[in-house]
């Protein structure tokens, strides 16, 4: 059974940093692209960024709203995905989901339960 | 303002059919696969349709997807009260080098 379990959410002050983790199981993690998607309270889905697999040199892409502030990385030996968030803003407050990209890159077939990040003074 | 445009809400009676549209451009829907997600209240989104019209295992054939040009459509037949949820379309945008989503459509089953 595929499972994605996020951790690391919490309350942080504006300008601060926070690191999220996603533990994956039930599939060959190293084969898949992995993304982060977020959802602000009462709002729609917003893509945060992507970490491609080893075959694609672990290259990354980021949404314009987080580029230069967030870093996505992975450790295939630990079946884990990470999101390092720096220079946090109040508008970064959201539930952050770890998601697996389908093999055809045509969607997100598995989602974690999400972890809430609140940026507030 | 979302890159993909969806109607904010749709409604229909139990047993009826509803369609949800998703409009984009040549840089996104026109040249990439579209996916659809269902988000029940208080839960994580769930994949309903990928690669424009493919259903993951476990998704009933009441749910269907189609794409034509720069627009995509999610169809739901035999509506049930349990289908009340928010529905999102998504795809890759080659100009932005980013995944883009629609703003979401709230389905009400009257």
Interface residues (C-beta under 8 A of the other chain):
Chain A: X35 X37 X44 X45 X46 X47 X50 X61 X62 X63 X64 X97 X102 X104 X105 X106 X107 X108 X109 X110 X111 X112 X113 X114
Chain B: X2 X32 X33 X34 X35 X37 X44 X45 X46 X47 X49 X50 X51 X52 X54 X56 X86 X88 X90 X92 X96 X97 X98 X99 X100 X101 X102 X103 X104
